[in-house]
Amino acid sequence: MPAITLRYYAAARAAANGLDEEVIETESPAAALRASARRHGEAMRRVQVVSSYLQDGRALRPESAATPVAEPVTIDVLPPFAGG
């Protein structure tokens, strides 16, 4: 199975107990996100519901997140945040 790197930002990082990123070996971005929610619990589930995602720098749409990947990819987990 390919390695899917999840990179956490802002509230996602907090929900992941301060982790910047983690690697999960699974078949699809959706499966990696489910594994992350199981590992980190309710706080991560709440963050994931409101987050946007990038797969290797491109928008990851919900309808394509379940598509299996053949090689390693990086998923950025981007919760809403404000700043300047």
Summary of the structure (lengths in Angstrom):
residues: 84
radius of gyration: 11.8
end to end distance: 39.0
largest distance: 39.0
contacts: 227
relative contact order: 0.29
helix: 35%
strand: 27%
